[in-house]
C-alpha cells in the first residue's frame, strides 16, 4: 500500500483523480505510472515497532483491507 504524506490531497478534475502536494501542486494522477522515493515497512522486515506507532496515530492502519508492506512516499521523482 502506498501512503502519501498527510499534507497531500486528492481532488477530482473531470474524470481524473489528482494527487496534490502541500503547495497545491499536482504531483500525480491515479492510474498513471509514477516513480517516487521513500521507504517501506512491514512487520516481517523489522518494522513491528513502527507499525505499533502507526496504530497509535491512525484509525485506518494497519488494516486487513490494506495489507503490508506499506510504502511511505517521500518525494515524487517522475510523473507522466
Secondary structure, DSSP 8 states (H G I E B T S, - for coil): -EE--TT-EEEEETTEEEEE-TTS-EEEETTS-EEEEEEEE-GGGT-HHHHHHHHHH-SS-S-SSS-S-EEEEEEEEEE-
